[in-house]
């Protein structure tokens, strides 16, 4: 529907016995993640790693594309690439979101290694906002075993390459627990908190405890918040230039 992808990436599979372990394991990155060669494509000024919402077709999704279009309009003098997170975006939240966190973390880490001067924007809508929120986490929830070969969250030095984190309709704790009873909380890591914009329409029951209009959850592309997020992100990118 919105085929804006410049690069495609294969999802990394995640396996663990419970929903929380699936997601917690995906909140980690393997040591030594690198890209073999940067010869194929020049590095963009900005790379938007965006996770679409549930049931949206592969790509950035409607909300993601609205945000990307608005951001590109504000950064007309810069090259902007889009790297959609490769994950199922299905109702199987534990496995799907876990795979999304793994893929997003891998993409961000690889982009830093490949193009250290590129400004990375990490974003997501709905389930995708949960994915992108988890990617920033400082720690793994207590009492969850680390899979073999995994050392912890993204390296701290990655954070300075991320100009902004943009979240639309991020599931509230209550909604998240309704989906997955043992899902870890979505805590934005301390290195990312100041550069994060977390947007929730007041009527949206997915992100707002008092929301009662399911239609509001699909309003982010047209309710002005895509522009608000683009303004926030463009300012962050210009400051870091």
Secondary structure, 3 states (H helix, E strand, C coil): CCCCCCCCCCCCCCCCCCHHHHHHHHCCEECCCCCCCCCCCCCCCEEEEEECCCCCCCCCHHHHHHHHHHHHHHCCCCCEEEEECCCCCCCCHHHHHHHHHHHHHHHHHHHHHHCCCCEEEEEEECHHHHHHHHHCCCCCCCCCCCCCCEEECCCHHHHHHEEEEEEECCCCHHHHHHHCCCCCCCCCCCCCHHHEEEECCCCCCCCCCCCCCHHHHHCCCCCCHHHHHHHHHHHHHHHHC
